[in-house]
Amino acid sequence: MRSLTRVGASLAAVVTAVALAACGTPSTATTSGKQANLSTPKEKKGTLTMVTKFADPKYAPYFVDVTKAYEAANPGVKIQLEQVGDQPYKDKIRVLSASKKLPDIYFSWAGDFANKFVRANLAADLTSVIGPDTEWGKTFAPAALKAFQTNGKYYGVPIDLDAKYMAYNKKAFAKAGIANPPDSLETLLDDCGKLKSAGYTPIALGNQYGWPAIHYMTQLNAYAVKPDTLSKDYNPATGAFTDPGYVTALTQFQSIVKQCATPQANGLSHEAAQANFLNGKAAMHYLESLEFLALTTKGGASKDLADNWSFFKLPASSSSPGDTKALTGAPDGFMVNAQSENAALAVDFLKFMTNAQNAQKLTADIGWLSPVQGSATSSNSFPQLQEALTDMGKASQFAIWLDTVTNADVANAYLSGVEGLINGATTPQQVIKGVQDAAAKAKKQVG
Amino acid sequence: MHVLNRWRSWVWVLPALALLLVFVYYPIVENLRLSLYSWNAFSAHPVFVGLDNYKTAAEDPIFWRALRNNTVFAVTSLVFQVGFSLVLAAVLEEFVHQRLRGILRTIYFIPAVISITVAGILFSFLYNPQIGLLNRALGALGLVSWQHSWLGEPGTAMWSIIAMSQWQSIGYTAILFVVAIQRVPREFYEAARIDGAGRIRSFFAITVPMVREMTTLITILTISGAFLVFNEVMVMTAGGPSNSSQVLGTWLYRNAFLNDDMGYASAIATVIFFITLLIGASQIYLSRRRRIEW
């Protein structure tokens, strides 16, 4: 018993010692304003680390191929490529940055997600190499570069072009007596009635994890609210969300849910809903151009569907004060660690990844549109993909995903609010009240 | 010699002690400290905010909903994984024929060896509002009004997850009870039968008190498990819809990794720690007091 007490006492002493030793500040990213040297290295040598969110077996091989090709061309370079899934990436990159183990090259969404790295001085300023006037910069679509621009500086290398479109089944539209895809929200709602009478679910919607509904809101907000107000509200330092357009957008979404969407959409995953479109039970499905491949025979769709689908941009209401030419979507990109000693080599590799040959390979291998101009040709892509590219060219600007462009608190208020809207548990006014409260909280944190 | 022995025993204990210190006690202390800061993975200057994070928790309706969901989870688990499992174990031991017993025990135990993620995905299909077995079965029975979008409605999401968890765990706890019941000397039952006690009377008068130690253990494990639940919720709803199925674990995760509020997440972790500590301490107290020797 005596020795037990002694063990207990020593244990307590050690715990206290550890506690005292731990009393520093939490270990987080350093903020030295060091600017990485980005000029092409004379001798390409060293080990590059890279983390992507493309672990999906459909997409992963492309990145493996490109890194191998670069290693083959530069025998002195070794690339440690790590690919994780979409959701796990969000945890992993945070843990890596908090523990100062950020890789040389890392994936980022455009919007506030990218800006977090910029604010913490973890993203190298690439303006000198990828700015729109530079040799490399000129090879990209300007809108794609702009998505990674903060305070006039360019921080990201766009890797893909992605936009949200409403795919529709031409056969279903013909059967319901609809000649042309709708050109206004009102017509869309009308068409939903016709499609229902013809025995179809008008729009396949699966909102189990919340983000599919958020993509509708991104587009509807851009239509219903003036661009200046929108960018002011999406900035955590100035967000208020008091414009009546936000309630209008939510009400419009509510109408789409009631008149068009799969009932009980919160209980279905996006993929389960997509299956309804693929098997011809649903007439429309709102999806990203990155997913277009799934609607082709190469991607596993039936020939019947693959030959009979087209797409349109979610139409604006006839009385929309916002930017009706805005298009929901954004490029994804890679950023370079500002503290990396291999920053120059990293930039060289990214140049290789986005050269004309690899950009065409991206479209040919995994069906993504590359932001590198002229990369989609009739030989490496399918017609809908080329149409999408033309349509993106017509867009005035990308409306970046609402859940990545805004502060996380605001995004959460939208996520849970819109889920309630689908269930019929909340009203548009209640949702926007929640968003306003979250915006006030975010303003306090930033300010 | 005596002194040497004592030091030798210390050498044996030391590696385990060091591991415990580094991987258990140090993180606990560090977490406590971090819960007093406002910081995230990207912040340059963590700001000391005292008990602000705890105040935020007290005023956060979702924190309270998560706590309530954990409590509901614990109470339901108690009813099924302790109460129902004990009855199931007794029935298996007392009523079922020897040959069938083994097969049934295996059947009940199988869900426990399925990974939670797999079970979660499996149940997501069962609960699918369009093609799910549950809604189809209800439809076939003419109970159309009972059909729900089980994981998509705030009223049913949490219960659907809890139901899956019970399905998975009942077999496991029942097997633990079977082991405990088998250790009860048969003479007790024979004596009771001679005294004229029926099987139900024997269950309450002999089985229940004799497996008390196991009951205490399973109760503690079940309750603390219910407060640590994470995977089931993450796989099936990720806390939705409208945060209706958030539990403390998922709310912590969301704040740490999606909302970039590590300080608040640490505060939630501290709350979870104290709840489970309390449960653990009561286990030690109760199992000492109630140990039966024979």
HADDOCK unambig.tbl for C-alpha pairs under 7 A between the chains (distance, minus, plus):
assign (segid A and resid 15 and name CA) (segid B and resid 25 and name CA) 6.85 0.50 0.50
assign (segid A and resid 18 and name CA) (segid B and resid 26 and name CA) 6.48 0.50 0.50
assign (segid A and resid 19 and name CA) (segid B and resid 29 and name CA) 5.95 0.50 0.50
assign (segid A and resid 22 and name CA) (segid B and resid 30 and name CA) 6.60 0.50 0.50
assign (segid A and resid 25 and name CA) (segid B and resid 46 and name CA) 6.96 0.50 0.50
assign (segid A and resid 26 and name CA) (segid B and resid 34 and name CA) 6.90 0.50 0.50
assign (segid A and resid 26 and name CA) (segid B and resid 46 and name CA) 6.70 0.50 0.50
assign (segid A and resid 28 and name CA) (segid B and resid 41 and name CA) 6.16 0.50 0.50
assign (segid A and resid 28 and name CA) (segid B and resid 42 and name CA) 6.79 0.50 0.50
assign (segid A and resid 28 and name CA) (segid B and resid 43 and name CA) 6.64 0.50 0.50
assign (segid A and resid 28 and name CA) (segid B and resid 44 and name CA) 6.46 0.50 0.50
assign (segid A and resid 29 and name CA) (segid B and resid 42 and name CA) 6.09 0.50 0.50
assign (segid A and resid 29 and name CA) (segid B and resid 43 and name CA) 6.78 0.50 0.50
assign (segid A and resid 29 and name CA) (segid B and resid 44 and name CA) 5.88 0.50 0.50
assign (segid A and resid 30 and name CA) (segid B and resid 44 and name CA) 6.20 0.50 0.50
assign (segid A and resid 31 and name CA) (segid B and resid 44 and name CA) 6.18 0.50 0.50
assign (segid A and resid 90 and name CA) (segid B and resid 257 and name CA) 6.75 0.50 0.50
assign (segid A and resid 91 and name CA) (segid B and resid 257 and name CA) 5.42 0.50 0.50
assign (segid A and resid 94 and name CA) (segid B and resid 41 and name CA) 5.50 0.50 0.50
assign (segid A and resid 94 and name CA) (segid B and resid 257 and name CA) 6.97 0.50 0.50
assign (segid A and resid 95 and name CA) (segid B and resid 41 and name CA) 6.83 0.50 0.50
assign (segid A and resid 97 and name CA) (segid B and resid 41 and name CA) 6.19 0.50 0.50
assign (segid A and resid 97 and name CA) (segid B and resid 42 and name CA) 6.85 0.50 0.50
assign (segid A and resid 98 and name CA) (segid B and resid 41 and name CA) 4.47 0.50 0.50
assign (segid A and resid 98 and name CA) (segid B and resid 42 and name CA) 6.56 0.50 0.50
assign (segid A and resid 116 and name CA) (segid B and resid 42 and name CA) 6.67 0.50 0.50
assign (segid A and resid 117 and name CA) (segid B and resid 42 and name CA) 6.86 0.50 0.50
assign (segid A and resid 120 and name CA) (segid B and resid 42 and name CA) 5.51 0.50 0.50
assign (segid A and resid 120 and name CA) (segid B and resid 43 and name CA) 6.38 0.50 0.50
assign (segid A and resid 120 and name CA) (segid B and resid 44 and name CA) 6.41 0.50 0.50
assign (segid A and resid 208 and name CA) (segid B and resid 152 and name CA) 6.73 0.50 0.50
assign (segid A and resid 208 and name CA) (segid B and resid 237 and name CA) 6.79 0.50 0.50
assign (segid A and resid 209 and name CA) (segid B and resid 237 and name CA) 6.86 0.50 0.50
assign (segid A and resid 209 and name CA) (segid B and resid 238 and name CA) 6.95 0.50 0.50
assign (segid A and resid 264 and name CA) (segid B and resid 149 and name CA) 5.61 0.50 0.50
assign (segid A and resid 264 and name CA) (segid B and resid 152 and name CA) 6.65 0.50 0.50
assign (segid A and resid 266 and name CA) (segid B and resid 152 and name CA) 4.23 0.50 0.50
assign (segid A and resid 266 and name CA) (segid B and resid 241 and name CA) 6.80 0.50 0.50
assign (segid A and resid 267 and name CA) (segid B and resid 128 and name CA) 6.55 0.50 0.50
assign (segid A and resid 267 and name CA) (segid B and resid 129 and name CA) 6.52 0.50 0.50
assign (segid A and resid 267 and name CA) (segid B and resid 149 and name CA) 5.24 0.50 0.50
assign (segid A and resid 267 and name CA) (segid B and resid 150 and name CA) 6.56 0.50 0.50
assign (segid A and resid 267 and name CA) (segid B and resid 151 and name CA) 5.02 0.50 0.50
assign (segid A and resid 267 and name CA) (segid B and resid 152 and name CA) 3.65 0.50 0.50
assign (segid A and resid 268 and name CA) (segid B and resid 128 and name CA) 6.48 0.50 0.50
assign (segid A and resid 408 and name CA) (segid B and resid 258 and name CA) 6.75 0.50 0.50
assign (segid A and resid 408 and name CA) (segid B and resid 259 and name CA) 4.96 0.50 0.50
assign (segid A and resid 409 and name CA) (segid B and resid 259 and name CA) 6.27 0.50 0.50
assign (segid A and resid 416 and name CA) (segid B and resid 241 and name CA) 6.46 0.50 0.50
assign (segid A and resid 416 and name CA) (segid B and resid 242 and name CA) 3.84 0.50 0.50
assign (segid A and resid 416 and name CA) (segid B and resid 243 and name CA) 6.30 0.50 0.50
assign (segid A and resid 417 and name CA) (segid B and resid 242 and name CA) 6.25 0.50 0.50
assign (segid A and resid 419 and name CA) (segid B and resid 241 and name CA) 5.69 0.50 0.50
assign (segid A and resid 419 and name CA) (segid B and resid 242 and name CA) 5.57 0.50 0.50
assign (segid A and resid 420 and name CA) (segid B and resid 241 and name CA) 7.00 0.50 0.50
assign (segid A and resid 420 and name CA) (segid B and resid 242 and name CA) 5.74 0.50 0.50
assign (segid A and resid 423 and name CA) (segid B and resid 153 and name CA) 6.62 0.50 0.50
